[in-house]
């Protein structure tokens, strides 16, 4: 059973690493960023509300995210595990997640914190070429991260769940470092992941 939360600033590689581990462990990668971008593209009500915050580099308000997470973690494919990427983003969301997991009889195994210096993060995000990846917006997103998300590091360190990994190295080396923290079941092909 693999249930992991990925923390780290924007551009640290959370999505890339979560996708890699998701495939190895055969569990869903749940990215609030991907879900929100899809909602913006589809011009759903949630997407329209979220777009204003996202284009300014602000975090989407909790009430828009919480229902989305509750619904997603209740789907059948999460029964054997999940990797959360982009949630929780603040202490209030972490408290919501703890209550939700208790309600649905699940627990989080490990919280991974990917550590990458700010200058490297800016370089990485500028190279992605997304419309919302402009240096001023990126710097604002990093500041918002420091204010709202960094307190989670102390919260999860206090609970004994936090594991920090140097995300400022070759992608494969980061993946290898992360593998020591996952408890993958035998994947669908019958190969030990």
N, C-alpha and C positions, 0 to 999 in steps of 0.2 A: 504494500500500500504506500503510495507516494502522495503526500500533500505538502506542497511547498509554497511559500510566499517569497517573491523576489522584490527586494528593496534596492534602491540605488538611484542616483540622480538621472535626469533625462539624458539619453545618449550613452549610458553606462554599458549597454548590451543586454539588458534584462530580456527583451523580446527575443533576441537572437539565441541566447542561452536557454530560455524557457522552451523555445521551439525545438532545440536540439534534444533537451532532456525529455520533452513531451514525446518525441518520436522513440527515444530509447526505452521509455517506461510505458509507452502505449496508454497515456492518460491525456486528457485535454489540456491545452494551453489556453488559459482564460485571460485575455488581455482587454482591460477596460478601454485602452487607447484604440485598439482595433475595432471594438464594438462601437465606440463613439464615432470614429471616423466613418464607419459603415453607415451609422445613423445619419450623419451629416450628409454623406453622399446620397443617401436615399431620401433626404429631406423629410425625415420623420419629425414628429413633434419634439421628441427628445433631441434629435439631431439639430433642429433649428435653435432650440434653447441653448444647447451645448456649444454651437458654433461661435457665438459671440465671445464666450469665455476662452475657448481654445485659440481663436485668432489673436487674442490679446495676451496669450501666454499664461492666463489664469487657470486655476484648477476648476473643473466643473463642480458645482455645488453637490454636497453629500446627498441630498434628497433625490437628485437625478441618478446618482450612481447606486444607491443602496437597493432600490427595487430591482435594478438590473442584475446585481450580484445575487440577491436572494433567488431570483428566477433561474439564473444560470446554474447555481450550485445545487438546485433541486432537480436538474435534468438527469436522466438515466446514465449518461456517459460519465458522470462524476462519481459514481458509486465506488469505483476502484481507485480513485485519486484524482488530483488536479494540480496544476501549477498556476498560481495567481500572479499576474504581472500588472502592476499599476494600481493595485488595491491591496491593503488599505494605504491611504495617502496621509492620514492624520490619526491622532490618538482616538478621536471619536469614531472614525470608521473602524479602527482596530477593535474597539469595544463592541461595536455593532457586529463585527465578524465573529468575535468570541461568542456572543449570544446566539447568533445564527447557527454556528457550528454546534453548539450545545443542543439547539432545537432539532437539528437534523442528524444528531448523533455522529458527528465527525469531529476530528481534531486536526490541527496543523502540526506536522512533524518538525519542520525546520523552517527558519526564516533566513534567507540568504541575502547578505548585503554586498553588492558589487561596489568596490571602491575605485574611483577613477578621478584624477585631478581635473579641476575646472577647465583649464586651457585645452586639455585633450578632449573634453566633452564638447566644447565649442567647435573645435576643429572637426570632430566626427559629425556633429549635427549640421554644420554648414555644408559638408560634403554630401549629405543625403539628398539635398535638393528639394525638400518639401516646401510648399508655399509658406507654411508657418515657421520655417527655420531661417529666420533672419537674426543677425547677431544680437540686436537689442532685445528681441523677443526671447532668444535663447538665454541671455543673461538674466532677464526677468524670471524665466522659468526656473533657473538655478536658484535665484534668490527666494522664490516661492517655495521651492523644495527645501531649502535650508530652514525656513521659518516653520513650515507645516509638516514636512515629512521626516526630517532628521530626528525629531523627538521620538519617533518609533524605534530608532536604533537603541536608545536607552531602555525603552519599554520592553522590547524583546530580549535585550541583553539581561535585564532583570529577571525575566521568566526562564532564562537558560536556553531559549530556542535559537538565538542569533548565532550565525556563522558568517564571518567576513571573508571575502575572497578578493584578491587583487585583480580587478577587471582591466588593468592597464598593461595587458600582455597579449600575446598572440591568442586568437580566438580559441584554437584547439587546446591550448594550455589552460585557459579559463574553464572550458568544458571538462577537461580532465580533473581539475581541482574541484569542480562542483560534483562530479560523480561520487566522490567519497561521502557526500551527504545524502544521497538518494538511496532509497530501498525499492528498487525496481522489481516488479514481479516478472516472471517469464513473459516476454512479449508475445504477440499473436502468432509470430512465426516459429515459436518454440525455442528461441535462442535466448540465453540469459543476457539481459540488457545491461 
